[in-house]
Amino acid sequence: QVHLVESGGDLVQAGGSLRLSCAASGSIFSISAVGWYRQVPGKERELVARIGSSGSTTYTDSVKGRFTISRDNAKKTVDLQMDNLKPGDKGVYLCTLGDVWGRGTQVTVSS
């Protein structure tokens, strides 16, 4: 059974950086894609970045060149390095593997 726990969210000034981490349990981690989503009140949950089991990555256009997703299969973690943060990046960031979701970590960016 897969269990996901996010960490690393914080309040940061625009232009700053954060590194989010998603820690997973379960034996299927290394063969599974993992995604980071952003949830903002009143809006649909949005895919921010995704990393496949082979390490292939995709990003939503608004974060390309600023965010980097990476994975460590030995540690069963997927990190999201967020640089040059903008106020529009704020929200609850959740990671997902298959149909399992973590509870999220809050990112707030002040202008």
N, C-alpha and C positions, 0 to 999 in steps of 0.2 A: 504494500500500500504506500502511495506517495504522499508526502507531507511537505509543504513549502513554507518557509519563513523568510520574510523580507526584513532588511535593516538598512540603515544609513541615511534615512530621510532627515531633513533638518530645515531650518530657516537660513537662507543665504542671500546675500546681496546680488543684484544683477551683475553679471560678469564673473561671478564666482563659480566654484566647482563643487560637486558632490560625487561620491561613489556609492551606489546602491549595491547591495548584495542579496542574492536569493540562495538560501541554503535548502537543499533537498534531501529527503530520505527516500529509500526505495531502490530496488535493484535495476530499474529500467532507465535510470537517469542518463547513462552514457549513450544510450541508443535513442534518445528522445530529443526533439526540438523543445526549446524553452523560449517563451516570449515575455517581454515586459510591456504592460499596458498602463495607460494613464486614465484615471477617472476624475472627472470634474463635475460638480453638482449641476444637474440640468442638461448634461451632455452625455452622449453615448460613450462607452468605454472605447478608447482608441489604442490601437497597436502602435507602440513607439519603436520597438526593435525586437528582432527575433534571431536566434542562432540555432542552426541545425545541428544534428548529431555529428556531422563532418566538420563543423566550424563555419559553414557558410552563413553569411549575415544579411539581413535586410533591415532598412530603416525607413521610417516615415520621412517625407521630404523636409519637414520643419526642423528635424534634428540632425540631418546629414551634415557631416563635417564638425559636429559639436559633441555628439554622443558616440561612445564605443561600447559595444557589447562583447563580452568574452566569457569563456567557460573553463572550468578546471574539473575534469571528470574525476580525478583522484579525490578531490575535496568535495565533489558534488555541489559545486557552487556556480552560479552565473552572475557576473557583475555587470553593472551599467555605469560606465564612467561618463559623467555629465559635465561638460566644460562650457564656458561662456553662457551660463544660464540666463534665461530671459523670464520676465514675469509670466509670459504665456506658457512656461514649462510647469507651472505649479499644478499640483493635484496629488491624488493618492496613486502611488505607483504599485502595481501588483504584478507578480510573476505567475506564469501558468505553464503547466506541463500536462499535455493531454486535456482532460476535462477537470483537472485539479487546479485550484486557485489558492494563493496565499491570502493573508488578510490585508496586506498592503502596508506601505510606509509613506508618510506625508512629506511632500516637498513643497516648501513655500519660498518664493523668490520675491524679494522686495526691490522696488525700483528706486 
